Amino acid sequence: MAKQKKGSIISGIFWMFLISILLFWLPGFGPLIAGIVGGKKAGGISNAIIAVFLPAIVLGVLPLFFTSALTGAPIIGFVAGAGSFILVISNVGPLLIGAIIGGILD
């Protein structure tokens, strides 16, 4: 019999986000643990990778647009948004490694 697939990308995103927020005080290890749990909840390696990059792209690009709209000055908005983009991208490395490990464990 075929094994029924469990987990989804949405649940992987939710758990990665929640555990990343709760373990923010553990730089490096917090996102790694969040990635392992989220990758396991996502249900496989490909779903886990999508669960890592989808929020990273959204959370990295949206501040670029919103800060430009809020300040009214595109240059200031771009600089502020670029800073938040760098912070989000620096979190993706350990989260991705953890997600791949969690996807393998599933």
One Martini backbone bead per residue (centre of mass of N, CA, C, O) as a GRO file, in nm:
protein
  106
    1MET     BB    1   0.098   0.035   0.017
    2ALA     BB    2   0.048   0.358   0.019
    3LYS     BB    3   0.170   0.635   0.156
    4GLN     BB    4   0.039   0.883   0.326
    5LYS     BB    5   0.040   1.213   0.301
    6LYS     BB    6   0.197   1.443   0.520
    7GLY     BB    7   0.148   1.756   0.528
    8SER     BB    8   0.240   2.109   0.475
    9ILE     BB    9   0.337   2.417   0.387
   10ILE     BB   10   0.171   2.581   0.591
   11SER     BB   11   0.265   2.425   0.845
   12GLY     BB   12   0.565   2.483   0.804
   13ILE     BB   13   0.547   2.790   0.820
   14PHE     BB   14   0.418   2.814   1.096
   15TRP     BB   15   0.640   2.663   1.264
   16MET     BB   16   0.881   2.834   1.178
   17PHE     BB   17   0.773   3.102   1.281
   18LEU     BB   18   0.713   3.032   1.577
   19ILE     BB   19   0.999   2.922   1.657
   20SER     BB   20   1.161   3.170   1.571
   21ILE     BB   21   1.030   3.360   1.776
   22LEU     BB   22   1.093   3.188   2.040
   23LEU     BB   23   1.422   3.150   1.930
   24PHE     BB   24   1.576   3.434   1.889
   25TRP     BB   25   1.808   3.397   2.124
   26LEU     BB   26   1.925   3.170   1.908
   27PRO     BB   27   2.169   3.204   1.715
   28GLY     BB   28   2.124   2.958   1.459
   29PHE     BB   29   1.959   2.743   1.639
   30GLY     BB   30   1.671   2.844   1.610
   31PRO     BB   31   1.638   2.808   1.297
   32LEU     BB   32   1.722   2.512   1.294
   33ILE     BB   33   1.490   2.403   1.466
   34ALA     BB   34   1.263   2.525   1.296
   35GLY     BB   35   1.340   2.370   1.035
   36ILE     BB   36   1.303   2.084   1.136
   37VAL     BB   37   1.006   2.105   1.216
   38GLY     BB   38   0.897   2.227   0.947
   39GLY     BB   39   1.001   1.997   0.761
   40LYS     BB   40   0.835   1.775   0.897
   41LYS     BB   41   0.553   1.921   0.854
   42ALA     BB   42   0.569   1.943   0.536
   43GLY     BB   43   0.657   1.635   0.411
   44GLY     BB   44   0.938   1.729   0.276
   45ILE     BB   45   1.184   1.869   0.095
   46SER     BB   46   1.029   2.047  -0.111
   47ASN     BB   47   0.828   2.170   0.092
   48ALA     BB   48   1.046   2.288   0.282
   49ILE     BB   49   1.177   2.484   0.081
   50ILE     BB   50   0.922   2.645   0.024
   51ALA     BB   51   0.873   2.720   0.330
   52VAL     BB   52   1.127   2.904   0.337
   53PHE     BB   53   1.114   3.101   0.073
   54LEU     BB   54   0.837   3.235   0.072
   55PRO     BB   55   0.861   3.416   0.331
   56ALA     BB   56   1.134   3.547   0.260
   57ILE     BB   57   1.039   3.699   0.012
   58VAL     BB   58   0.804   3.852   0.136
   59LEU     BB   59   0.964   3.976   0.391
   60GLY     BB   60   1.186   4.115   0.201
   61VAL     BB   61   1.000   4.292  -0.008
   62LEU     BB   62   0.774   4.453   0.139
   63PRO     BB   63   0.949   4.674   0.285
   64LEU     BB   64   1.037   4.818   0.028
   65PHE     BB   65   0.748   4.926  -0.036
   66PHE     BB   66   0.635   5.038   0.239
   67THR     BB   67   0.861   5.243   0.309
   68SER     BB   68   0.822   5.415   0.058
   69ALA     BB   69   0.523   5.488   0.114
   70LEU     BB   70   0.558   5.610   0.407
   71THR     BB   71   0.789   5.831   0.342
   72GLY     BB   72   0.795   5.935   0.022
   73ALA     BB   73   1.096   5.821  -0.004
   74PRO     BB   74   1.260   5.597  -0.189
   75ILE     BB   75   1.545   5.597  -0.065
   76ILE     BB   76   1.472   5.553   0.233
   77GLY     BB   77   1.299   5.300   0.184
   78PHE     BB   78   1.525   5.129   0.060
   79VAL     BB   79   1.720   5.125   0.300
   80ALA     BB   80   1.523   5.007   0.508
   81GLY     BB   81   1.442   4.755   0.338
   82ALA     BB   82   1.731   4.637   0.303
   83GLY     BB   83   1.778   4.575   0.600
   84SER     BB   84   1.545   4.369   0.629
   85PHE     BB   85   1.641   4.181   0.404
   86ILE     BB   86   1.909   4.096   0.540
   87LEU     BB   87   1.783   3.972   0.795
   88VAL     BB   88   1.618   3.754   0.649
   89ILE     BB   89   1.851   3.616   0.488
   90SER     BB   90   2.027   3.539   0.745
   91ASN     BB   91   1.795   3.323   0.835
   92VAL     BB   92   1.789   3.106   0.596
   93GLY     BB   93   2.025   2.912   0.629
   94PRO     BB   94   1.947   2.750   0.891
   95LEU     BB   95   1.656   2.695   0.796
   96LEU     BB   96   1.732   2.524   0.546
   97ILE     BB   97   1.895   2.304   0.684
   98GLY     BB   98   1.666   2.217   0.874
   99ALA     BB   99   1.457   2.150   0.651
  100ILE     BB  100   1.617   1.923   0.520
  101ILE     BB  101   1.638   1.747   0.768
  102GLY     BB  102   1.328   1.729   0.819
  103GLY     BB  103   1.262   1.605   0.537
  104ILE     BB  104   1.429   1.346   0.585
  105LEU     BB  105   1.282   1.252   0.855
  106ASP     BB  106   0.992   1.200   0.719
   0.00000   0.00000   0.00000
